[in-house]
Amino acid sequence: MINVNYFKNFDQIVSRGNRRMRAEAMEILNAGLLMADPGKATHDLVKLDGKDLLIGQKKYLLSSFPGIYVIGAGKATFPIAKALDTILGNRITDGIVTCKDGQEGELENIRLRLASHPIPDEKGMAASEEILALAGKTGPGDLVFSCITGGSSALMPLPVPEITLEDKKKANKLLLTCGANIIEINSVRKHLSRIKGGRLAQAVHPEALLINITVSDVIGDPLDYITDPTVPDTSSFEDAKKTMDKYELWDQMPLSVSSYLRNPPLDRETPKSLDSHRIENHIIVPGDAACLGAETKAKELGYRTMILSTMFEGESRELGRTFGFIAKEILLNSRPLNTPCAFIGGGETIVTIQNGKQAGSGGPNQEFAIGAALEIKELGNIVVAGLDTDGTDGPTTYAGGISDETSVSRGLQTGIDLFSSLQKHDAANALTSMGDILITGNTGTNVNDLKIMLIREKEI
């Protein structure tokens, strides 16, 4: 029984292939997203108690704050801002948050700006100027809530003067397709920015109280990569250069970017300490939240469960194949679990497109689903799904993909060769044609990807 449904094409997904297990898979995916709801988590963290404001275990007298401000950007920022707007109401002096185009809903006491993701645009740049200016207006004793979440790198672009936004866009696109992980990508992006890498926190008055409320989309929940504009930066220009070296990006990048990173001004290194500032950090939804929610639901449905890892990295298609190999082991040798069983994984896998190679449309979770489909064809009762929890898988408008033991044969019946589609990095078109694409729109959260596999014995 599904209480909350995030999927716009739910009926389509469960009307083909292994219908029973697809319906169960969708229940599990929905439960994972519900567990990662940042709005509920914010209400659990911040509460009014008469004249006092409770933030976690700490109590503050509301009247002690001359001003209360809210700033932020990201794909999971709106529910946090909405919760603060509801809790504090007109006690909020001012606020600005930037969310992804298409974000629905309104804020009464916080200014809402919309911008492009994953490629930055001028709207995001203008909003970033506003946010930085508002941070600079804070004074001693003020309370500043910062809700920076995943996606803020694109939604809050403010390049250094030497680099245009257009060149920053080109750099961002290269970083997203070169095979680098999110930590490597951000080591470069932070050093091309006037607001990232702790610089937004520097703009807030050091005697103000800065409360970071965030959601983790990075493996291991490292704060300087989750909410990097408002915490000290552990990366350096040298780390950015190592990323450029490792992925041979120097000659591919716009000249302004390569020149700047080769010879950065001496005073442009990001802050390594913000000890002079009053900062408190709250990760209200950890990166593995969706995995934990999915596991709980799978158990309710009668599956034996195993979380394989919440730290998967590397090529998505290869991880899909690995899930397929595990399915074979289960059905042939009943290890490591007996059926019915559910395997769950999280992390941030990637798609690498070779330089100069033409690519279709798709994303990591879509390639994961097809990679698995190629290994589980006609094997048993198996459903595999990969979901980007923010609702946007790679540079597409889709959230991920689902496949089962019938996917390869169903594809061939309609003229779709899944192996060929994978080779062309054209997963989105293949899965859409088969009705196996996952569509959610903005989910309001953004934790690590969620990957699941359900296995039952093949019926005789």
HELIX and SHEET records of a PDB file:
HELIX    1   1 PHE A   10  ILE A   13  1                                   4    
HELIX    2   2 ARG A   19  MET A   35  1                                  17    
HELIX    3   3 PRO A   38  LEU A   45  1                                   8    
HELIX    4   4 LEU A   62  SER A   64  5                                   3    
HELIX    5   5 THR A   77  LEU A   88  1                                  12    
HELIX    6   6 GLY A   89  ARG A   91  5                                   3    
HELIX    7   7 GLU A  122  LYS A  137  1                                  16    
HELIX    8   8 SER A  152  LEU A  155  1                                   4    
HELIX    9   9 LEU A  165  THR A  177  1                                  13    
HELIX   10  10 ILE A  182  ARG A  189  1                                   8    
HELIX   11  11 LYS A  190  LEU A  192  5                                   3    
HELIX   12  12 ARG A  199  ALA A  203  1                                   5    
HELIX   13  13 LEU A  223  ILE A  226  1                                   4    
HELIX   14  14 ASP A  228  THR A  230  5                                   3    
HELIX   15  15 PHE A  237  LYS A  246  1                                  10    
HELIX   16  16 LEU A  255  ARG A  262  1                                   8    
HELIX   17  17 LEU A  266  ARG A  268  5                                   3    
HELIX   18  18 ALA A  289  GLU A  300  1                                  12    
HELIX   19  19 SER A  316  ASN A  333  1                                  18    
HELIX   20  20 PRO A  364  ILE A  376  1                                  13    
HELIX   21  21 SER A  407  GLN A  413  1                                   7    
HELIX   22  22 LEU A  418  GLN A  423  1                                   6    
HELIX   23  23 ALA A  427  MET A  434  1                                   8    
SHEET    1   A 3 VAL A  46  ASP A  49  0                                        
SHEET    2   A 3 ASP A  52  ILE A  55 -1                                        
SHEET    3   A 3 LYS A  58  LEU A  61 -1                                        
SHEET    1   B 6 ARG A 111  ALA A 115  0                                        
SHEET    2   B 6 ASP A  94  LYS A 100  1                                        
SHEET    3   B 6 ILE A  68  ALA A  73  1                                        
SHEET    4   B 6 LEU A 143  ILE A 148  1                                        
SHEET    5   B 6 LEU A 209  VAL A 215  1                                        
SHEET    6   B 6 ARG A 278  VAL A 285  1                                        
SHEET    1   C 6 ARG A 304  PHE A 312  0                                        
SHEET    2   C 6 CYS A 341  GLY A 347  1                                        
SHEET    3   C 6 ASP A 449  ARG A 456 -1                                        
SHEET    4   C 6 ASN A 381  LEU A 387 -1                                        
SHEET    5   C 6 GLY A 400  ASP A 404 -1                                        
SHEET    6   C 6 ILE A 437  LEU A 438 -1                                        
END                                                                             
